[in-house]
Amino acid sequence: MKKEPTLRVGILQGYREVAGRLNGPFLINDARSLRGRFSARVREGRILLADAAGQEIIHEKEVRCTPLDNSTFTLLDVTIGVHFHWERKQEQTFRGELRLIIDENDTLVAVNSIPLEDYLSSVISSEMSAEAALEFLNAHAIASRSWLMSMLDMAGKGRHGENISPGPPLQTKEFIRYYHRVDHTLFDVCADDHCQRYQGITRLISENARQAVERTRGLFLVYNNEICDARYHKACGGLTDNFANTWENVTVPYLTSVSDSAIPYDPIRTEDEARQWILGDAEAHCNTKDSNTLRRILPSFDQETTDFFRWKVTYTRIELEEIIREKSGMDFGNLLSLTPIERGPSGRIVRLQIAGSKRTLTIGRELEIRRWLSRSHLYSSAFVVSVENDASGLPVSFVLQGAGWGHGVGLCQIGAAVMALKGFTAESILKHYFRGAELQKLY
């Protein structure tokens, strides 16, 4: 790699209509200049772009809006946190070029073309607070840059997509789905949590964020001469987990379980250990309840989630039956039990048996478990189950008590941010979470 790449970031996809503002002059398909409010929709297999008065500007297969004089553009009603518990719509503003494309479903896709380092300034400010400690922002810039280029290098090489156990769930006793980033065809990376949060210049891009990107420009995590697939999550809960327990059944040496503490905690091995760990309150970098620290670390909407280190969800049996039926498409009858069959070293459940009066099925891996047991996603799959039964022995309610927020692999964002506040350098933070990896400047 000799020079900084330009990225195509998918901001919106699957929209019937896109509306926004061109905050200054833009050149439309190299033909004419436009500024102000606009709308776009698909008509007769082409994109109809109209101005604020509804006047047709262009009707083409693709629309390119190229900024003049460093103009920015704004998109309305951008959905963030898709399918997660913080899902909402935002108005977002971006630098760079805007492209509108028609996908295979005859809906619109909005793509932002932007240099990698400018993209990273936004990612850092979108994923975490731009006011976090500089050494944490340095570490995050390196991890985000590494993950992105590793993902692009692996595209089409068999390391992406979903692997599902043979046969539909109705015909098997086990349904295992590995989630990986699906290769995008119309852009390089999406703008939401499924890839990396990218919200343009909507969020404050502070001087610290700019410094972090500039100071680490072209710097990557490398293992055995390959850029690291540097995964990260919000809070590990005290122990991180192994790559193989979430995405593919392969060992990635720098993505294995580590203790998020100066105390070298042992991996979870038994259900008794899992219950003791999850119901306890272990010392860990990500175990911070200080509101001032969290305000300095987390974006405003993430601050709404205050119970990320240890959490509790209570369902009535009927409520949980409905959720599982909606998410799985299957009727388990009366829900009788939720039984962990296999856990990872962080306590996250890898295989969970769901037993009902009509069927019993074991599901996995961690993200599929989180999906099936929540209308959005559980914070994590590291949980223990308590059941209250009625006089006949039929469950009345299920209580899930859990640990951590996210898949638990790689860098623990809250833990790393707290490490920086304690005086750890970016390099020491990265080498703590990505064991055996080294830093290398590639452009």
PyMOL commands that set and color helices and strands:
alter all, ss='L'
color gray80, all
select helices_A, chain A and resi 116-127+134-154+169-171+207-215+243-245+271-278+291-297+302-304+317-328+366-372+413-421+426-433
alter helices_A, ss='H'
color red, helices_A
select strands_A, chain A and resi 6-15+17-28+32-43+46-51+56-60+63-67+72-80+88-94+97-102+108-115+162-164+174-179+189-190+219-223+226-227+232-233+310-316+335-343+349-356+360-364+383-389+395-403+411-412+438-441
alter strands_A, ss='S'
color yellow, strands_A
deselect
rebuild
show_as cartoon
